[in-house]
Amino acid sequence: MEEAYNNVEKSLKEDESCYDRLKELKAFDDTKAGVKGLADSGLLKLPRIFVLPPEKLVEEEKLIVIDDSTCNPGDHETIPVIDLKGMENQRMQIVDEVRRASETMGFFQLLNHGIPKNVMEEAMKGLAGFHEQDSELKKKFYTRELSRRVKFYSNVDFYESDSARWQDTLNCAMLSPDPIDPRELPDVCRDILVEFTEYITKLGDTLAELLSEALGLKRDHLKGMDCTKFLSILTQYYPACPEPKLTLGASKHTDPTFFTVLLKGQVDSLQIFYKNQWIAVKPLPGALLVNVGDLLQLISNDKFKSVPHRVVSSEAGPRISVASFFATSFIKSTKLYGPIKELISDENGKLYKDITLTDYMQHYYVNSRDHKAAHALAAFKM
């Protein structure tokens, strides 16, 4: 890594006088082909807009990475696994497992979640098919207009971040709050997206109930706060990267949601930042990965933790993940969210201001990426 750092630093100094970053960003964006288009061109050197600044290359390399599969049972670094089988008879135990996982690591893998294996496989296949179809068919979905319900883009903060990530995204607002008109969805993945949404919506309601009970609240409390009213399904596509040590698939971040459910491929590079080290999450066959989002940490008054995570790049690929984000409206929202009053006491005072989600999202995209803030929620502390 030291050699890579020196080479990048030398290149930056040599090219600084003639480098026009905005021009390079726009040239890439205008192709509407995404990172996949670059990968298909056979390039051997990473375009400069994707290269992390030298100081961040050093910072990323210094952090320890632990392989989750090597952790012993009971270790704090093991990603909790929760099995929903027999939930009608073991609900109290499952609720307690959800509580412990949400209070500590903020992540858990979920088994027997109710989504058939063939539906998950077809979802991965169909959504990969979108990214791997002819570029001309994808271009009509390429946009940076956040109000569009179906959006294809590379890096949501492409023009604001100091380095782009090696990823393409298909973002479909399936519930907003009304169900999307299926005719708006890409042909290649329309049917499976509709079917997958039916299953993931039911699972979202189940998780909202379990999380409510884990907080000591009535089963329908979070659903009553519209925590599952809006659902966006994001497909992240990571092509093989020519110089993976110089960039990331997704930089260190938290999710601006109540909670997220992730369907991952069997080859993945997701890492969780926990106890000042990176933990590599090894996929568990048939499992879904669930994580607490910023909004759930806020309304739980810090009882549940929204933990940073990232995706590292690789020479292997492509890799794909399908993330279901459960939240409420982020656009022109006037509803206030703050710590739930039942979770506030003399011993546990109110930690956050009441905020609109529009205000939160505006702050999130300016401050949470590129390590500009340790956690976007910090700005809303009392």
C-alpha positions as CSV (number, residue, x, y, z in Angstrom):
1,M,0.0,0.0,0.0
2,E,2.9,2.4,0.7
3,E,4.0,2.0,-3.0
4,A,0.5,2.7,-4.2
5,Y,0.3,5.8,-2.0
6,N,3.6,7.1,-3.3
7,N,2.5,6.5,-6.9
8,V,-0.8,8.2,-6.5
9,E,0.8,11.2,-4.7
10,K,3.4,11.5,-7.5
11,S,0.7,11.3,-10.2
12,L,-1.4,13.9,-8.5
13,K,1.5,16.3,-8.2
14,E,2.5,15.8,-11.8
15,D,-1.0,16.2,-13.2
16,E,-2.4,18.9,-10.9
17,S,-1.7,21.8,-13.3
18,C,-3.6,20.3,-16.2
19,Y,-6.2,18.2,-14.4
20,D,-9.9,19.3,-14.7
21,R,-11.9,17.1,-12.4
22,L,-15.3,18.5,-13.2
23,K,-14.6,17.9,-16.9
24,E,-13.7,14.3,-16.3
25,L,-16.8,13.8,-14.1
26,K,-19.1,15.3,-16.7
27,A,-17.5,13.2,-19.5
28,F,-18.2,10.0,-17.5
29,D,-21.7,11.1,-16.6
30,D,-22.6,12.0,-20.1
31,T,-21.9,8.4,-21.3
32,K,-24.9,7.2,-19.1
33,A,-23.1,3.8,-19.2
34,G,-22.0,3.8,-15.6
35,V,-19.0,2.0,-14.2
36,K,-20.1,-1.1,-16.1
37,G,-19.4,0.8,-19.3
38,L,-15.8,1.6,-18.1
39,A,-15.2,-2.0,-17.1
40,D,-16.5,-3.3,-20.5
41,S,-14.0,-1.0,-22.3
42,G,-11.1,-3.1,-21.0
43,L,-9.3,-0.3,-19.2
44,L,-6.3,-1.3,-17.1
45,K,-5.8,1.9,-15.1
46,L,-8.4,3.4,-12.8
47,P,-9.7,6.8,-13.9
48,R,-8.6,9.5,-11.5
49,I,-12.1,10.5,-10.4
50,F,-12.3,7.1,-8.7
51,V,-9.0,7.2,-6.9
52,L,-9.1,7.9,-3.2
53,P,-7.0,10.8,-2.0
54,P,-3.6,9.6,-0.7
55,E,-4.4,10.4,3.0
56,K,-7.5,8.2,2.7
57,L,-5.6,5.3,1.1
58,V,-3.3,5.3,4.2
59,E,-6.3,5.7,6.6
60,E,-8.1,2.7,5.0
61,E,-5.0,0.5,5.1
62,K,-4.3,1.1,8.8
63,L,-7.6,-0.4,9.9
64,I,-7.6,-4.0,10.9
65,V,-10.0,-6.4,9.0
66,I,-11.3,-9.5,10.8
67,D,-12.8,-12.4,8.9
68,D,-16.2,-13.1,10.5
69,S,-15.9,-16.7,9.6
70,T,-12.8,-17.1,11.8
71,C,-14.5,-15.7,14.9
72,N,-15.4,-18.2,17.7
73,P,-19.0,-18.5,18.8
74,G,-19.8,-15.9,21.5
75,D,-17.1,-13.5,20.2
76,H,-18.3,-9.9,20.1
77,E,-17.1,-9.8,16.5
78,T,-19.4,-12.5,15.3
79,I,-22.4,-11.3,13.2
80,P,-25.5,-12.5,15.2
81,V,-27.6,-15.1,13.4
82,I,-31.4,-15.1,14.2
83,D,-33.6,-17.9,13.0
84,L,-37.4,-17.0,12.7
85,K,-38.4,-20.7,12.4
86,G,-41.1,-21.5,14.9
87,M,-41.5,-17.8,15.8
88,E,-45.1,-18.4,17.1
89,N,-43.6,-20.6,19.9
90,Q,-40.3,-18.8,20.4
91,R,-41.2,-15.1,20.0
92,M,-39.8,-13.9,23.3
93,Q,-36.5,-15.5,22.6
94,I,-36.3,-14.1,19.1
95,V,-37.3,-10.6,20.3
96,D,-34.5,-10.8,22.9
97,E,-32.0,-11.8,20.1
98,V,-33.1,-8.9,18.0
99,R,-32.8,-6.6,21.0
100,R,-29.2,-7.7,21.8
101,A,-28.1,-7.5,18.2
102,S,-29.6,-4.1,17.6
103,E,-28.1,-2.7,20.8
104,T,-24.6,-3.8,20.0
105,M,-23.5,-4.5,16.5
106,G,-26.6,-3.1,14.8
107,F,-26.5,-6.0,12.2
108,F,-27.8,-9.5,12.2
109,Q,-28.3,-12.3,9.7
110,L,-31.8,-13.6,9.3
111,L,-32.8,-17.2,8.6
112,N,-36.2,-18.7,7.7
113,H,-37.4,-15.2,6.9
114,G,-40.2,-16.3,4.6
115,I,-38.7,-15.4,1.2
116,P,-38.4,-18.5,-1.0
117,K,-34.9,-19.4,-2.3
118,N,-36.1,-19.3,-5.9
119,V,-37.5,-15.8,-5.5
120,M,-34.2,-14.6,-4.1
121,E,-32.2,-16.3,-6.8
122,E,-34.5,-14.8,-9.5
123,A,-34.3,-11.4,-8.0
124,M,-30.5,-11.5,-8.1
125,K,-30.6,-12.8,-11.7
126,G,-33.1,-10.3,-13.0
127,L,-31.5,-7.3,-11.4
128,A,-28.1,-8.4,-12.6
129,G,-29.7,-8.6,-16.0
130,F,-30.6,-5.0,-15.9
131,H,-27.0,-3.9,-15.4
132,E,-25.7,-6.4,-17.9
133,Q,-28.0,-5.6,-20.8
134,D,-27.1,-3.4,-23.7
135,S,-26.2,0.2,-22.5
136,E,-28.7,1.7,-24.9
137,L,-31.5,0.0,-23.0
138,K,-30.3,1.3,-19.7
139,K,-29.7,4.9,-20.7
140,K,-33.4,5.9,-20.6
141,F,-33.3,5.2,-16.8
142,Y,-30.1,7.1,-16.2
143,T,-30.8,10.3,-14.2
144,R,-29.8,12.4,-11.2
145,E,-33.3,13.6,-10.6
146,L,-34.1,12.3,-7.1
147,S,-37.8,12.7,-7.6
148,R,-37.9,9.9,-10.3
149,R,-39.2,6.6,-8.9
150,V,-36.9,4.5,-11.1
151,K,-33.3,5.8,-11.3
152,F,-30.1,4.3,-12.7
153,Y,-26.9,6.2,-11.8
154,S,-23.4,5.8,-10.6
155,N,-22.8,7.4,-7.2
156,V,-25.7,9.4,-5.8
157,D,-23.2,12.2,-4.7
158,F,-21.1,11.9,-7.8
159,Y,-20.3,15.7,-8.1
160,E,-20.0,16.3,-4.3
161,S,-17.7,13.5,-3.1
162,D,-13.9,13.8,-3.3
163,S,-13.7,10.4,-5.0
164,A,-16.3,8.3,-6.9
165,R,-17.0,4.7,-5.8
166,W,-16.7,1.8,-8.2
167,Q,-20.4,1.0,-8.3
168,D,-23.6,1.4,-10.3
169,T,-27.1,1.6,-8.8
170,L,-30.6,0.9,-9.9
171,N,-33.0,2.6,-7.4
172,C,-36.7,1.7,-7.5
173,A,-39.1,3.4,-5.1
174,M,-41.5,0.5,-4.8
175,L,-43.7,2.1,-2.1
176,S,-43.8,5.8,-2.1
177,P,-46.2,5.3,-0.3
178,D,-48.4,4.0,-3.1
179,P,-47.2,1.0,-5.0
180,I,-45.2,1.8,-8.2
181,D,-46.9,1.4,-11.5
182,P,-45.1,-1.8,-12.8
183,R,-44.9,-0.2,-16.3
184,E,-42.3,2.2,-14.9
185,L,-40.0,-0.7,-14.1
186,P,-37.4,-2.0,-16.5
187,D,-38.7,-4.9,-18.7
188,V,-35.8,-7.2,-17.8
189,C,-36.6,-7.3,-14.1
190,R,-40.2,-6.0,-13.8
191,D,-42.0,-9.2,-12.8
192,I,-39.4,-10.4,-10.3
193,L,-39.2,-7.0,-8.7
194,V,-43.0,-6.9,-8.2
195,E,-42.9,-10.5,-6.7
196,F,-39.9,-9.8,-4.5
197,T,-41.5,-6.6,-3.2
198,E,-44.6,-8.5,-2.0
199,Y,-42.3,-10.8,0.1
200,I,-40.0,-8.1,1.4
201,T,-42.9,-5.9,2.4
202,K,-44.3,-8.7,4.6
203,L,-40.9,-9.2,6.1
204,G,-40.5,-5.5,6.7
205,D,-43.8,-5.5,8.7
206,T,-42.6,-8.6,10.7
207,L,-39.2,-6.9,11.5
208,A,-41.0,-3.7,12.5
209,E,-43.0,-5.7,15.0
210,L,-40.0,-7.5,16.4
211,L,-38.0,-4.2,16.7
212,S,-41.0,-2.6,18.4
213,E,-41.2,-5.4,21.0
214,A,-37.4,-5.3,21.4
215,L,-37.7,-1.7,22.4
216,G,-40.4,-2.6,25.0
217,L,-43.2,-1.1,22.9
218,K,-46.4,-2.4,21.5
219,R,-46.0,-4.6,18.5
220,D,-47.5,-2.1,16.1
221,H,-45.7,1.0,17.4
222,L,-43.1,1.4,14.6
223,K,-45.5,0.6,11.9
224,G,-47.8,3.3,13.3
225,M,-45.0,5.8,12.9
226,D,-44.8,5.0,9.2
227,C,-41.5,3.2,9.5
228,T,-42.3,0.8,6.7
229,K,-44.6,3.1,4.7
230,F,-41.9,3.8,2.1
231,L,-39.8,1.1,0.5
232,S,-36.9,1.6,-2.0
233,I,-35.0,-1.3,-3.5
234,L,-31.5,-0.5,-4.5
235,T,-29.4,-2.8,-6.6
236,Q,-25.7,-2.1,-6.3
237,Y,-23.6,-3.5,-9.1
238,Y,-19.8,-3.8,-8.6
239,P,-17.9,-4.7,-11.8
240,A,-14.4,-6.2,-11.5
241,C,-12.0,-3.3,-10.7
242,P,-8.6,-2.9,-12.4
243,E,-6.9,-1.3,-9.4
244,P,-9.0,-2.3,-6.4
245,K,-6.6,-1.0,-3.7
246,L,-7.1,2.6,-5.0
247,T,-10.9,2.8,-4.6
248,L,-13.9,1.5,-2.8
249,G,-17.2,0.0,-3.9
250,A,-19.0,1.9,-1.1
251,S,-17.2,4.2,1.3
252,K,-17.7,4.2,5.1
253,H,-21.3,5.2,5.7
254,T,-24.5,4.5,7.7
255,D,-28.0,4.1,6.2
256,P,-30.4,7.0,6.5
257,T,-33.3,4.6,7.1
258,F,-35.2,3.0,9.9
259,F,-33.8,-0.4,8.9
260,T,-32.4,-2.1,5.8
261,V,-32.7,-5.7,4.6
262,L,-29.9,-6.8,2.3
263,L,-29.8,-9.7,-0.2
264,K,-26.2,-10.5,-0.9
265,G,-24.4,-12.7,-3.4
266,Q,-22.2,-15.5,-2.2
267,V,-19.1,-13.4,-3.2
268,D,-19.2,-10.1,-1.5
269,S,-16.9,-7.6,0.2
270,L,-19.2,-5.9,2.8
271,Q,-17.4,-4.9,6.0
272,I,-18.9,-3.6,9.2
273,F,-16.9,-1.1,11.4
274,Y,-17.2,-2.3,14.9
275,K,-14.9,-1.6,17.9
276,N,-12.5,0.3,15.7
277,Q,-11.9,-2.5,13.3
278,W,-13.5,-3.8,10.1
279,I,-15.4,-7.1,10.2
280,A,-15.8,-8.9,6.9
281,V,-19.3,-10.3,6.6
282,K,-19.3,-13.8,5.1
283,P,-22.6,-14.6,3.3
284,L,-24.7,-17.3,5.0
285,P,-26.6,-19.4,2.4
286,G,-30.3,-18.5,2.4
287,A,-29.8,-15.7,4.9
288,L,-30.7,-12.0,4.6
289,L,-28.7,-9.3,6.4
290,V,-30.6,-6.8,8.5
291,N,-29.2,-3.5,9.9
292,V,-30.4,-0.7,12.0
293,G,-30.5,2.7,10.2
294,D,-29.9,6.2,11.5
295,L,-33.6,7.0,11.9
296,L,-34.1,4.0,14.2
297,Q,-31.2,5.0,16.3
298,L,-32.7,8.5,16.6
299,I,-36.2,7.5,17.6
300,S,-34.8,4.8,19.9
301,N,-32.8,7.5,21.7
302,D,-29.6,5.6,21.0
303,K,-30.8,2.3,22.4
304,F,-30.3,0.7,18.9
305,K,-27.2,1.4,16.9
306,S,-26.7,2.4,13.3
307,V,-23.2,1.1,12.6
308,P,-20.9,2.3,9.7
309,H,-20.1,-0.2,6.9
310,R,-18.4,-0.2,3.5
311,V,-17.8,-2.3,0.4
312,V,-14.3,-2.9,-0.7
313,S,-13.4,-3.3,-4.4
314,S,-12.0,-6.4,-6.0
315,E,-10.4,-7.7,-9.1
316,A,-13.1,-10.4,-9.1
317,G,-16.5,-9.6,-10.3
318,P,-19.1,-8.7,-11.0
319,R,-20.7,-8.6,-7.6
320,I,-24.3,-7.6,-6.8
321,S,-26.4,-6.8,-3.8
322,V,-30.1,-5.9,-3.4
323,A,-30.9,-3.6,-0.5
324,S,-34.4,-2.9,0.7
325,F,-34.6,0.4,2.5
326,F,-37.5,0.9,4.9
327,A,-38.2,4.6,5.7
328,T,-40.7,7.3,5.2
329,S,-40.8,10.2,2.8
330,F,-37.6,12.1,2.5
331,I,-38.9,14.7,-0.1
332,K,-40.7,17.8,1.3
333,S,-41.4,16.0,4.5
334,T,-43.0,18.1,7.3
335,K,-43.6,15.3,9.9
336,L,-41.3,15.6,12.9
337,Y,-39.3,12.6,14.2
338,G,-37.5,12.4,17.5
339,P,-36.9,10.0,20.4
340,I,-40.0,8.0,21.3
341,K,-41.5,9.4,24.5
342,E,-41.8,6.0,26.1
343,L,-38.1,5.6,25.8
344,I,-37.3,8.8,27.7
345,S,-37.0,9.0,31.4
346,D,-35.1,10.8,34.2
347,E,-32.3,8.3,33.8
348,N,-32.4,8.3,30.0
349,G,-33.0,11.9,28.9
350,K,-33.9,12.9,25.4
351,L,-30.7,12.8,23.3
352,Y,-31.9,14.2,19.9
353,K,-33.9,17.2,18.6
354,D,-37.1,16.6,16.7
355,I,-36.4,16.9,13.0
356,T,-38.0,16.4,9.6
357,L,-36.5,13.7,7.4
358,T,-36.0,16.3,4.6
359,D,-33.7,18.3,6.9
360,Y,-31.9,15.1,7.9
361,M,-31.3,13.9,4.3
362,Q,-30.0,17.3,3.3
363,H,-27.4,17.1,6.1
364,Y,-26.7,13.5,5.5
365,Y,-25.6,13.9,1.9
366,V,-23.4,16.9,2.7
367,N,-21.7,15.5,5.8
368,S,-21.9,11.7,6.1
369,R,-19.8,10.7,3.1
370,D,-16.0,10.8,2.8
371,H,-15.5,10.8,6.6
372,K,-16.7,14.5,6.8
373,A,-18.5,13.5,10.0
374,A,-18.2,10.6,12.4
375,H,-22.0,10.1,12.2
376,A,-24.6,12.3,10.5
377,L,-26.8,12.0,13.6
378,A,-24.3,13.9,15.7
379,A,-25.4,17.2,14.4
380,F,-28.9,16.7,15.8
381,K,-27.9,15.9,19.4
382,M,-29.6,18.0,22.1
